[in-house]
């Protein structure tokens, strides 16, 4: 039987393998994908009257909301190990997106 820490590492390692491998190839650059989602969600929420003050969703917001979607699946649905792997992947992507945004902010 695997130890607790081996199980945790397996989740993280699987997530890293996905975001740097097949999913990266299938979905394109993660930052650009999350920027596109943020732009589309901002447009939709503006048209729906939810955002009325010109604010916009950032790629970091998009990544965090996708992680929250996985949290809601855990809360409402049955146990699925893929949900936790996806959460770990979104956490990794969120960290990288946040770092990129900070670099752009410090350069500007």
Buried (B, 14 or more C-beta within 10 A) or exposed (E): EEEEEEEEEEBBEBBBBBBEEEBBEEEEEBBEBBBBBBBEBBEEBBEEEEBEEEEEBBBBBBBBBBBEEBEEBEEEEEEEEEBBBBBBBBBBBBEBBBEBBEEEEEEE
